Amino acid sequence: MHGNDDDQSQEGAEEPAPVAAEVILADEISRSLGLQPYVANFVNILVDMKQVDLIKEIAAEFELIVNRLSETEVATVASVVELESQHLEEIAKRVQKLTRAKNVKLKTVIEKSLLAGITIQYGNSDSKLIDLSVKKQLEEIAAQATFS
């Protein structure tokens, strides 16, 4: 007999896999953001399956569902400068009137190419556009000049 039976009994046992750095990072991020346990578990599953790159798409789809259920219209307002809160409130009221949505959420972006004015995109996949920019007005003038 060999004097060490413990060596034989441990040979067949697998050692636990080391925790990947990605899982540790995901746990730290989940804790720092105060994510609900089920959301943190979902993030960990994405990390384990190496599908973290899908998280933006999943979040966007989730936002669409939440907006649909809460009857919220999301509109993107582009301008050359940051708009003041009273202007954003007025834009939200007008979008709400146009769409008959219960709620309106505005996303703002700075777009220097507009020269001045604003554009408002809303609807499914931003299918509707209100273009009140100087850029569009100049393009219309240029188009009329070429037809004259």
C-alpha positions, 0 to 999 in steps of 0.5 A: 500500500502506498501510505497516502490515500489522500493523494488518490482521492483528490486526483479525480476531484476538479479544482474550482475554476478561478473567478475571471476578472470580468466577473469580479469587475461586473460584481463591483460595477453592479454593487457601485450602481446599486443594481437589483440582484436580478439585474446583477445576475443577468449582467453576470450571465452576459459576462459568463456567456461572453455576450456583454457587447449585447448589453447596449442593445438589451438596454435599448430594447428594454427602454422601448418596452418601458416607454411603450407601456408608459405611453412615453414618446422619446424625442431627440432635440438637436441644437447648436447650443445647449437649450434652456429648460423653459425651451425644452419644456415648450418643446416637450409640450408641443411633442406631447400635443403632436403625438398625444403621448401621456409623457415625453422624454427629451434627449438633447444633442449638440450638433454644430452643423445646424448653424442655428435653430433646432431639429426634433426627431420622434416616432418609431425609429425617429421616423418623424422630423421637424427641422427648424434649422438654418442649415435646412433653410439654406439648403431650401434656398439653394435648391430654389436657386438651382431651379430658377 
